[in-house]
Amino acid sequence: MIDEKLLRELLDAFGPSGREGGAAAVIERHLKSCCDKIWRDSLGNLYALRSGTSGKKVMLTAHMDQIGLMVSDIDEKGFVYVSQIGGVSAPLSAAREVVFQNGVRGVTYYGGREKKAGEVEMDDLYVDIGVDSRTEAEAKVSVGDMAVFASEFVDLGTTLSGRAMDNRISCAALIRAMQEMKSSHDVYAVFTVQEEVGLRGAKAAGETVVPDVAINIDVTATGDMPDAPRLNMKLGGGPAVKAHDGSVIVPACVRQFIKTAAEKADISVQDEVLLSGGTDTGAIQRSGTGVLAGGISVPCRYIHTPVETVNKNDVEKTVKLICACCEQTELPEA
């Protein structure tokens, strides 16, 4: 079953793009007992190696950064204006509680009284941290500081909801898989940085490891809510095997490798075609002279909001599928 204590630790860890150290510390603590080597690169990517005997390298990745807000200005009344870090929706960010890395809390709202909530833009958004002047505000936060949503983790029975499920749920699944798998290959788990602002950490990871095959673990959108886009993925249907997103077309041999592992382990999967957006899969595929790269995705509702929602069984099957892939002796070839 899902380790909800670990998941809560991951969701509570402060880690917007470029400031992932808090999340990395939690992940490293949970991997020490099962990995032969753990290190970080200069970008902040966290690497964990389980050594094998086959001479082949499998790289598993999951980004650990979350979307957030950065202080861009403070006015004379102490209201804190912000810019976006990653795919933040301004309308969905208004009237929310946020928290800064130093623990300062605030609530968001927007200027322009003539605007409806759905018309709010980032320039309208500000954070009220409970002060009355710029001097008081600057004693608490500074231009360049970051904040993230402060919504609570909620267990809804068959589903789990909260901030930063994108992509801490995949980090939790990858930690579990590293703890449980039996593989003859060198397995590198890489928890990447700055995915939300351009897949930046993944390219460095691909060029550092130079794997024989790479599998990225991330969330994917679903089409099972009212008025949702036409998407094949749904909660409860099992992990999705990526075919295409805005950053990558997955090679047929890699998709088949993942699907064969799922079939052998009796894991039901979904086919994923994501109409927009990109993932670390694309950056890894283009690293160095090219890498065979694919993706396993956890279906998730309400992505890039404070209430991202996943299904418990999908997560459990994702862990099993990661293990099944790594336990196959034959790796795909181009």
Secondary structure, DSSP 8 states (H G I E B T S, - for coil): ---HHHHHHHHHS--BTT-THHHHHHHHHHHTTT-SEEEE-TT--EEEEE--SSS-EEEEEEE--B-EEEEEEE-TT--EEEEEESS--HHHHTT-EEEETTS-EEEEEE--TTS-GGG--GGGEEEE-S-SSHHHHHTT--TT-EEEE----EE-SSEEEETTHHHHHHHHHHHHHHHH---SSEEEEEEES-GGGTSHHHHHHHHHH--SEEEEEEEE--S-STT--S-S--TTS--EEEEEETTEE--HHHHHHHHHHHHHTT---EEEE-SS---HHHHHHTSTT---EEEEEEE-BSTTSTTEEEEHHHHHHHHHHHHHHHH-SS----
